[in-house]
Amino acid sequence: IDLDNLLIVTRQFDVLPPEVFVVEVQPLATEFGMEPSPGVAAILPEVCRLVRAIAQAAPGAVESCVAPPLPPLAKGGRGGVVASR
């Protein structure tokens, strides 16, 4: 199931809060591997900054945002960041 359909299904079952933010990193190509591509690795600090800014701007957000380690990403292209509501 892709992210768009997952959001639709979870919204249908009323298991999401009223407002959901999605920050997505899409590599140009995907391959098997344990490390992110150089391009995706280069953009991860910006992804973390964006996620922290979104979390801290939310009503009732905690002062600091600590995330668990990211799962390995597939090796591939440079990647990019998309943030949407």
N, C-alpha and C positions, 0 to 999 in steps of 0.2 A: 504494500500500500504506500502510495507516495504522500508527501507532506500535506498537499492540498486536500486530498481525500481524508487523511487522518484528522485534519482540523474540522472538516465537515461532519464526520462521524462523531467526534467528541463533542462538538457543539450540539448535534442532534440529541445526544444522551445527556446534555446539560452537565458535563463534567469539567467545563472550562470556566474561568472567571469571565466577567463581562468584557474585559479588555485583554487581548492577547497580543504580544509582540513576537515577531519572528525575525531572527537574524540568521541569514543563510549564507554559507560560503559555497560557491560552485566552482570546482576546478574545471579547467578547459578540457581535460581528459582524465579518465579514471583508469587506474591499474591496481593490481594487488600489491600490497606492501604495508609495512608497519610505520612508516614515517610520512608526513605530509610532503607534497612537492615543494621545491624551493619557493615557488610563487605563493602557495597557500601559507607556508610557514612565515613568509615575509608579511602577510596581511593579518596574521593572528593577533599581534599587538593592537591593531586598529579594531579588530572584532571585539577583543576584550574591553577596550576603551568604550566602544559603542554600547555593549551590553551593560557595563557598569553605569554609564550615563542614563540609559533607559531605566534601569532598576532603581537608581537613586532619585530619578525624577518622578517615579510612581508614588502616589499617595501611600504613606505608611511604609515606604521602603526603608530598609536598614541603612545605616551609615556606610557600611562596607559590604561589598559584594564579593564573596569568595565562592568560586566555582570548583567542582571536582575536576580532576585532570581530563582533558579532552580525549576522546577515543582516537585511535589512529585514523588518519585520513588516507584515502587512496593516493598513490603517486600519480601525478599527471600535471597538467598545465599550470598556469600562473594563478588562476582562481580570481574571485572577486567577492565583494560583500554586498548583500542586498538586505536592507532593513525595511520592514513593512509592518503595518498595523492590521 
